[in-house]
Amino acid sequence: MSTAPEAFRAIEADWRPAPVETSEQITAAPARALSALFDQPDAVRAPGDPLPPLWHWLHLLDRPAQAGLGADGHPHDGLFVPPLPDRRRMFGGGRLAFHAPVRVGDVLTRRSEVTRVRTREGGSGWLLLVTVRHLLSVDGEVRTTEEQDLVYKQPTPRTRPRPPAPAPDPGAPQAPWAYRMAPDPTLLFRFSALTYNAHRIHYDRAYATGVEGHPDLVVHGPLLALALLELPRRHAPQREVASFAFRSTAPLFAPDAFEVSGGPDGDGAALAAGLPGATPAVTGRAAFR
């Protein structure tokens, strides 16, 4: 078994940034914007309306100075950015518990800290896996507990080919809940703007293909997670989501339409998104209260 590079070992052993806390009043405009992106009616309309689960991601955004951004659009450094040279970042997955709704008008406070740092050797080189824990509270009451898994790696010279389109299987069983999304450049740009995400792989095709070696623009990991939770929101609106866990296993690229599908599974719902007929790129499970 090969040994992790020195930079990875040093970060795993010593890098533990201090916790950080920030607050913001929840307004309706971001949720209305995401509703439009999903071609759905406004999810919230007035003070007191609850945000759909996971839609707190539209708030408490990091807004670094333009001078603080690197060539890839990510900040050069920051409290939760590991000191790894020439890093690339991917969104690996997460786990959330929704204890009580976050509502329009609430002042939401988020306390964040790095809880785990580890290294692993993958097929394309060494990976630095960072878990960040967020506690989101209103007036001292924790409304949501969240863990995010972020994956960092150093660049490799190879170009990633576009996955071949799977052959349709007319005999495949149809999921009880399903819809399709077409991640064209306009949709990806709008989501980048809504979440203040300047990572160029999502809107700059020349950079995504020529520098990072992707076959096209990359669909945001958070967009895919939000897309999964659209299934119970649309098909089981009377059920309240108590927890949600998801994991990304492969990227999706513009402009290939992908399918979001799932259905009831015991006390919750099994959810997935990917190219029709192919292995899902992201899977998840929502548990109902």
Beta strands, then each sheet from edge to edge (+ up, - down):
strand 1: 20-25
strand 2: 88-98
strand 3: 107-122
strand 4: 125-138
strand 5: 141-153
strand 6: 177-181
strand 7: 241-248
strand 8: 258-265
strand 9: 268-274
strand 10: 282-288
sheet 1: 1+ 3- 4+ 5- 2+ 7- 10+ 9- 8+ 6-
end
